[in-house]
Amino acid sequence: MHIINKQHVPSGSFFIAKKQPMILQAFLGTCVGVAISSEDAGMGGIIHLLLPEPVSSSAVDHPEKYASTGLPLFLEALEAAGVNLETARACIAGGALVGPIDNQDLDLDIGGRTTEIVEQILADKKIPVTKSETGGFFSCSLNLNLGNFTCSIEPAGFDKLDEKADVHQPSPAEIKKAMDQLKPIPQVALKILRIIEEGNYDIERIASEVRKDQVISAQTLKLCNSAMFARQRPIESLDHALVFLGQDQLVKLVISAAVERFFSQPAAGYSLCKGGLYYHAIGTAMISEEIARQTKACEPAVAYTAGLLHDIGKVVLDQYVASTYPLFYRQLQKETTESQLIEKQLLSVDHTEVGYVLAQNWKLPQTLAETVRHHHKPEKASLAPEVVAAVYLANLLMSRFHTGLELSRVDTGALEQRLAMVGLGFDRFHDLIDWIPSKAFHIETEGDAT
């Protein structure tokens, strides 16, 4: 038995390596992935593109996000690593209209235009495309095996599909029992959430609360030094974190650490990779915060915590999605199906309803409870609708541009109305994508035994 490492290539980046027992992998929805390899040079790589071309002057800081600027950089890097492009071969995947589909998706056609630019650049460089699966309605993973330079394109989540598995559809009593048995978010985290909601928090008061919980303290320091939040120098104590990161960042990390412990469930129904629910929560939180900061529609710290907790209902339903996975997966492949509707069909309840009950039971601040309940339809929120709308948009971006974390479909039928709730017009949707923090797409990688 030997270990084949998997290297995840996040959106807006590329990765190049020499021949070795490693699989490069990009999870693609609306994004477009390009794998290029050369057996002669013993080298290959993947680039993961978000948009067709830059939408603002800020693009110069991150040209890898765009097909028009990122793909030429990728090709230059391959040549610098010793690849003769005349011997190179390419695979293209992604650019999907990840359902449910609305006319607005067709008007934007982000994936289609990204694909066109990729194909033109490769044609100009005379690099043949040996495999291409673009467009359509489904998310996928693009995989490049650096051991033999074979390329595969697979539907996201297909590897978990076991048609022989016993399907168990839970009764309402079983779901209620699961909710009652779920341990609540730690008290220290609840206290901090309420302090944040008050809007005028004292960092020393928060640090004092955190020190009372050794597990949360340890998890916070671990997260401080993780790839998602790391700084150049190691963070060794909460006092160091306060000095080097600042109070706002420390508060976010404490809440994120508490939620990581909360999301660490043994079952894996929604998750398409290890820790999928948690990484989706972190990514949604980061994007929600950035939307709040850019639009000034709401307080960024509140938007972050709301994004972090929006899917708490999935923690309860996760085990039942695992047992109904074949049915859930097949329903999700229908281009007009929203994930909430599938939950209602198979489980008699959806994750927003379950999450709202948990939020009420745990006495979460009402803004967070409203977000949990209405983050798929923010116009229904009676309190802080701009926060709920920011989380809706962040959740949509994660579902379209970082598809490899969890089973999810987000409706875009009222996108223009929901953009207006945070002060944006439909013509600003490309800007919204451009605001996505690159750290939001980071997930940890791990080896597979074979």
N, C-alpha and C positions, 0 to 999 in steps of 0.2 A: 504494500500500500504506500502511495506517496501523496503529497499535498499539491494540489493545483490551486494557486492563489487566484482570487477574483479581484480585479481592480475596477472599481466603479469610476466612470468618467462623468462628472457632474455637468449640468448645463453650463454653457459659456466657458468651456475649457477643452484642452486636448491632452492626450497622454501618448508618449512614444516610448517603446522599449525594444530591446533586442530579443532574439529567440530564447524562450525559456518556458517552463511549465506555468503559464499564467493565462487567464482569460480576461480580456478587456471587455467591459460591458457598459452599454449606455441604454437607459430606459427612456423610451421615446413616445410622446404623444403628438402634440403639435410641433415639437422640436424635430430637427433633422439631424441624424447621425451619419457620419462618413467614416468608414474603415478603409485604410490604405495599407497595403503590405507589399513587401518585395522579398521573395525567397532568396534571390541572389544576394541581397544585402543582409539577409537574416534580421529584418527589422520591420516593425509595423506599429500602427497607432490608430486611435479613434479621436475624432473631434465631434463635439456635441453643440449644435448651433440653435440659438433661440429665435433669431429674427433674420429677415433677408438682408437688411442694410441698416446702418446707423440712423437713429431718429433724432439725435441731438449732438451737440458738441462734446458732451461728456463721454461719447463713445470712444474717444481717443484713449481713455483710461482703461478700457476693457474691450479691445477690438475682437477678442475671441468669441464674443457673443453673436457676431453677425457673419452671415455667409460671405458677403462681399469683402470683408476685411479679415475674418478669422481663417477661412480656408486657404488663402494665399500664405498667411503666416504659418499654418500647419504644414503646407507643402515646403516652405522654406526650411522649417525645422527638420523635416524628414531628409531633405537634401543635406543639411548641415550634419545630420547623424550618419550620413553615408549612403543614403538611398538614391539610386539613379532612377528618376521618375519614368524613364523609358521602360523600365522593367517592372514598374509598380502596377497594381491592380486595385480597384476600388469596389466597395459595396455601399449602397445608400439605403437608408430606412427612415421611417417616421413621416412627418408632415401630415398627420392624420387630422380629421375633423372628429375629435373625441366627443361622442354624443352625450346627451341629446343635442341634436343639431338645430340651429335656428338660422334664418336668413342672414343674420348679422355675421355668423361664422363664415358664410359663403362670401359676404362682402369683404371681410378682412382677408381671408385666404392666406394667412400668414405662412402656414406650412407649404402650400403650393408655390408661393413666390420664393420661399427659401430654397425649395427643391430645384426650381428653375435656375437660380443663380449657381447652385452647386453643380448642376449638370453642365452649364455653360463653361464654368471655370475648368472642370475636368476635361471637357471637350477641347478647350483651347490648349490645355497642357498635353493632349493626346493620351490621357490615362483611361484605359478601357474600364467600363463598369461591368463586372461579372455577375452582379446580383443587385436587384433593386426592387424594393417593396415599399412604395410611398403612397400617400393619400389614404383613402378608405376611412373607416370610422373607429379603428381599434388601436389601442396602445400596444407597443411591442418592445422587445429588447434586441439590440444589435450586439452580437458577440463576435470577438476576434480571438481565436485560439493562437497564442504566440508560440505554442509548441509545434504546430504544423501549418500555421497561417490559413486555416480554414475559417470561413465566415458564415455565421448563421443568423437568421432573423426569426424570432419566435414571438407568438402572442404573449403579452405580459400575464403572468399567473397561470399559464398553461402547464408549467412544470409541476404545479401543485394539484392538478386535476386527477382525481382517482375515481373513475366511474363505478368501481366496485365497492366504494366506501358506503357504509350504512348511513342513510340519511335520516336524521332525527329532527322533526319539527317540534319545538318546545311549546308547552302550554303556557298560558298567561301566569299560572301559578308557579311554574318553573322559573320564568323570567323574574317574577317578584321575589322569589327565594334567592336568586342570584344577586339581585339588587341589595337585599337585606344582608347578604353575607359579604358583600364587597366592603373592604376597609376604606374608610373615608380618607380624604387628603389629610395629612398630618396637621395637628392643631397649629403648629408654628406657621405653616403655610397659609392656613385660613386667616390667622391674625394679620399676616403681612398683606394678604389680598385686601382685607378690610382697611388697612392703613393706606394702601395705594389708592383705594376707592375714595378715601377722604381727601386725597390730593395734596396734602401738606405733611409729608412724612419726615420723621427724624431718623436718619441713618443709624445713629447710635442705638436708638430704640429697636430698630430692626436687627442690627448685629447682636444685640443682647438677647433677643428672642431666638436667633439662629443658634447661638452658642449653647442654648439649653438642649438642643437636639444634636447629639454627636453624629448620628447617621446623616442628617441633612447637612451638617457642617462638612463632613467628609465628601459627600456627593457634590456639594457646591465647589469645593476645591478641585475635585476631579474634573468637573465641567469647566472650571476656569482654565484648566490646562489642556482641554480637549481641542481637537482640530477646528471645531465649530466656533470657539470663542478665544482660542489661544492668543497670547501676546508673546513678544520675543523673549521675555524673561519669565522663568517659572514663578507661579503664585504659590506660596507656602503656607499662608494663613489668611484668615478673614481680614485681619488688619492690613496685610499686604494687598489683598484684593481691593480693599477700599481705597488705598493710596494709588495703586497702579491702574485700576479700572474705573474708579469713580462710583458714586453712590447709585446712579441710575442703572449702570451695568451690573453692579453687584446685586441689586434687588431682582433684576431679571434672572440672574443666574440662580439665586436662591429658589425662586418659584419654579424655574425649569428643572432644578435638581429634585424638588419635591414631586413634580409631575412625572419625572422619569421613574421614580420609585413606584408611583401610582400606576403607570402604564406597564410596568413589568409583570405582565400576566403570562401564565404558562401556555395558554392556548394561542393559536395563530390562525385566525380566520380571515380577517380583513388584510392582515399584513402580507405583502408580497416578498418581503425580505426581513431579516432579523431586525427587530426594533422598528418596523415600518410605521406603526401608529405613533410612536414617540417622535420619530424624525419628521413625519408629516405635521405633527403638532408644533414642533420647533420651527419648521419652515413657515408654516402659516402665521405663527406669532411674529417672526421676523418681518415678513412681508406686510402684515397688518400694521406693525409699528412704522414701517417706512411709508406706507400709504398715509397714515395719520400725520407723519412728519411733513410729507410733501404737500398734502392738501390742507393741513391745519384744521381738518374737520373735527378732530377729537384729540384727546390727550394720548400721546404715543405709548406711555406706560400702561394705560388702561387697555388700549388696542392690543398690545403685546400679550397681556394676561388673558384677554378674551380669546385671542387666537390660539393661545396655548391650551385652553380648556374647552374649545368649541365641540370637540368630538368625545367628551367623556362618556357619553352613552354607548359608544362602541366598545368600551372596556367590558361592559356587562354583556353585550350581544356577541362579542368576539367568539366565544366558545360555541355558540349556536350557528354562527356563520360557518365556522370550521366544519360542523357536522352536516351542514346543508350546502357545502361548497360547490359540488357539481351543479346543483340547481341554480345557485346564486350566480356562478360564473357564466353559465349558459344564458341566463336572463340578461346579464350585464353586456353580453356581446350584441344584443339588439340595439341598433343605433338610436332608437327613440326612448330607451328605458333609462329612467333616473334611479339611482341606487336606493333612495328612500322608498320608492314604490315597490322595489323588489323586497326590501325588508318587511314592508307591510304585508305583501303576499305570502312570504315564507314564514315570518315570525309573528305576524299579527300586530306588530308594533315597530316603530322605526327609532333610530338612535337619538333623534332630537327629542322625542317624547320621553324616552328612558333617561336621557341626560338631564332633562328639565326636572324630573322627579328627584334625581340625585342632587341637583343644585339646590332645590328647595329643602330637601332633607338635611343637607350639610350647611344650610343657611349661607350659601355663597352670596356675595353682593348682587343686588337685583340686575345690574347692568350685565354681569357675567351670565346670570340665569337667562336673561332675555336673548343673549347671544347664542347660548347653547340651544335654546328652543327654536330660534328663527334664523339661524345663519344660512339656511338655504333659501329663505324668503324674507329678507330683511325689512321689506315694506310692511310686514305684519308686526314688527316690534313696536311696543308702546312706550318703551324707554330707551334713550340713547340709540336711535336708529342709525345714526352715522357710525357708531362703533360696530354695530351688527353688519352694516353695509361694507365697512372696511374688511371685516373678517370674511364676509361672503366673497369679496373680490380676491382676497388672499387665498382662500380655499379653492376658488376657481383657477387661479394661476398655478397653484400646486398640482391640481388635478390634470391640467393641460400640459404643463411644462416639466413636471417631475412625477411621472406616472408610475414609477416602479416601487412605490412605497406601500400603497394599499388599494384595495378594491373600492373604486369611487366613481361616480358620475355626477356632475354638477350642471344643472339647467341654466341656459343663457337666455331664456325667453324674454326676460325683462331686464336685460343687461343695461340698456341705455338709461332706464329709470334708476337702476341701482348705482350706476356710475354717478348720476346726478345727485344722489344722496350724500356723496362725499365731494360734490362740487366739480365733477368732471363731465365733459361732453364725450360722446361716443368717439369723436375724432382723437381723443387722448388715450385710447386703449393701448396703443403702441408705447406711449410714454409709461403707462402703468407697468408694462412688461419690462421696460428698461430700468425701472426702479427696483426690480427684484435684487436683493442683496445676494452676492455670489455664495455666501456662507449658508444661505437657506437651502442650497442643493447638496450640501455635504452629508454623506452617510458613511459610517464605518464599513470597512471591508473585512472579509474573513476568508480563510482557506477552506477548500472542499477536499475531503479525503476520497481518493479513487483507487 
